[in-house]
Amino acid sequence: MKYIKLFFFVLIGFLMVECQPERYEEMKGGFKISLGEDVTVSVRSVPTELGKPATDNFSLKIVKENDGTILYDGAYRSEIIPASVGKYTVTAACGENPVLALDAPYYKGDSTGVEIKEGQTANITLRCKVANALASIVYAEGQLEKFKELFSTYGVEVKVGNNSVNISDGSKQSAYYQAGSIPTFTFKGVLKDNNQAVSKVIESEKLSAAAFGAGKHCIFTLSLKPATSGAVITVEKVEVKSVTITETIPVSWLPAPKICGFNNGQNSITYIETDNALSAKLGFTGSSPIQDVEFSFDFQDLQEKYQVLNNKTFLLSQLSEEDRRLFNVASIILPNLDGTASGQFDFTAMTSGLQTLAGGMDAVNTINLRVKANDRWSSEVPTAYQIVTTKPIFQVSAYPGNIWTKEFTMNALMEEQVLSGSYSIINSNIIYQYSTENNGKWMDLNEDLCQKNLVPGTTYYIRGLYRKEIASEVAEIKTYPLINLENGGLEVYTKEGEDGKIFDNYGARFYWDGWANLNELTCDECPWAAYAYNTRSGTRPVSGSDAYNGTSAWIATIGWGYGSTIGGTNIQTPGELFLGTLTNVDHGEDTATKQYGITYESRPTGVSFWYKYMPYDGDRTDIYVQILHDDIILGDAQLQNAERVDSYTLGTLHINYRQEADKLILSPDKLILVFKSGSNNSVYNYGSSGRNNVRFVGSELYIDDITLIYDK
């Protein structure tokens, strides 16, 4: 039988300057630390589970004794560890010291009162010993076959508190527990003949507290003693030995090698397609040099470079040059059989090329792996490990300012809309689509991302599509409705009072459905004789030759309200027809409040109307439209014309929408549309020869057939 000898490597620690609690210039000495060969195995699978403990398996802690300052707490380093003058406690450890586990030795060694003198380096050898306790089960010579004949399953349950492990069926494993624990041992089996479960507590006078101290190894030798019916389980021998690691043991008794999993412990890791490469290292260790590695793949990723690796079982010792070329193409870095007791597969570079399945469904890529060392495989069948590729998550949008009644323009993908994955990679291979129904038939948008000829007031759906497979979250947009002006033809109006009463203290007032004007002030009351300038509506209906189509509105600048006077000169104020309300009318003070605008949620491209204009004294028309959100102007247009227009002419206000980013994200909620007969107040002299000095009329504006334009 082949034997091996286990021993510790010499380890040297180093403390980085920036981690020291003391300044570098105060370090007048140092440590050089090694581990002596003090622990060996005398029987079975005892503390060889870690094989030759590699240097990076040990941790080191150095504490200054006078004040408890930690000089170093970390892994071994190759350089001398600088230290200031003083006395220290130095501790080395390897393993995790579990409450109870199989094949889990814990090593520890320390030294106190280690003195550092100025200018000197202290050479320290720490004698590391097994610091937990263990138990093994063996079967007397020739007894193992008898146990197999009698029981279908059997083993010894080791229990510490609520924790338990099972050393089953002639296993070469040992149970490890913390020093000072009081474990219990129970044989449990199932008889083949009647499927009856049997158990027996293993007791011995040797199982005192001393048997469970640090480095103590309890070895139970079991056998079957014939009885009248069946057999009686007997404990032939209980040995308690001090564990060392200087003697040789059979290779077959060493534990099976272990696969550490991805990145030290994970059976499955997840990669987001398009993201940066994911650390994906699948490591393994053995108690002796790795003899071989068996592995196979089940890639769901449909790319050819991965599919060619499926349905094959590879042995690392027998790889052909063609096999190695295929792994290189797939960016898989293989381990080497170089006589060491550890190795790893590195799939990190491969991850950045992984893709999901159709529609962005997860692709589960499986690596089946087992490792051979000391003539034992890590498992009877390969263990499966997975790299799961998931789709990136991203969103798309269209600003309200790029949505109209019959078209919209979608935004290109923005970096902040990529919630997982790489913006630059997704953006380099994306198309944009729209649909008339969610998850319905998707149609590609042109390069300008604009879709025209849509139905007003209709909901549409948009999305981005990465590499024609992975869709973004679906965004919903709605074209604006076509909203026509109420009474845009100005045919519907009402009349209050009597018309033509020039010298009475009242006159006719006119109101148009859906519109407001200043006629409350135009027909203001006066404590003296009421004159024509304040007893006629500033906005009146006209028909016949003065009208364009049916009835039109005449808007005049006349003497009324807001400071008009009598005698000498007359202040003339423009008349208005507007969307909104006139409130808080005060006849005594000649004042009122104009509230411009109506609630409105659409995006017209302009306003058209028919008009003619007779200016007075060089005055200009003042016609304007505004589209707003919470009184923020999103778009507007204005017409100020000082030229005389004797016949009805089509006027158009093309609304200029703001393109600043903050305006684009706001939705319209208000429409202002104002028709004023002039842009300024004017002074009319009684003695002048104005065009209508009886009524003291200045500029005159005629308006008809007002229409909102929706060109897109």
Buried (B, 14 or more C-beta within 10 A) or exposed (E): EEEBEBBBBBBBBBBEEEEBEBEEEEBBBBBBBBBEBBBBBBBBBBBBBBBBBBBEBBBBBBBBBEEEBEBBEBBBBEEBBBBBBBEBBBBBBBBEBBEBBBBBBBBBBBBEEBEBEEEEBBEBBBBBBBBBBBBBBBBBEEBBEBBBEBBEEBBBBBBBEEBBBBBBBBBBBBBBBBBEBEBEBBBBBBBEEEEEEBEBEBEBEEBEEEBBBBBBBBBBBBBBEEEEEBBEBBBBBBBBBEBBBEEEBBBEBBBBBBBBBBBEEBEEBEBBBBBEBBEBBBBBBBBBBBBBBBBBBBBBBEEEBBBBBBEEEBEBEEBEEEBEEBBEEBBBBBBEBEEEBBBBBBBBEBBBBBBBBEEBBEBBBBBBBBBBBBEBBBBEEBBBBBBBBBBBBBBBBBBBBBBBBBBBBBBEBEEEBBEEBBBEBBBEEBBBBBBBEEEEEBEEBEEEBBBEEBEBEBEBBBBBBBBEBBBBEBBEBEBBBEBEBEBBBBBEBEEBBEEEBEEEBEBBBBBBEEBBBBBBBBBBEBEEEBBBBBBBBBBBBBEEEBBBEEBBBBBBBBBBBBEBEBEEBBBBBBBBBBBBEBEEBEBEEBEBEBEBBBEBBBBBBBBBBBBBBBBBBEBBBBBBBBBBBEEEBBBBBBBEBEEEBEEBEEBEBEBEBBEEEEBBEBBBBBBBBBBBBBBBBBBBEEEEEBEEBEBBBBBBBBBBBBBBBBEB
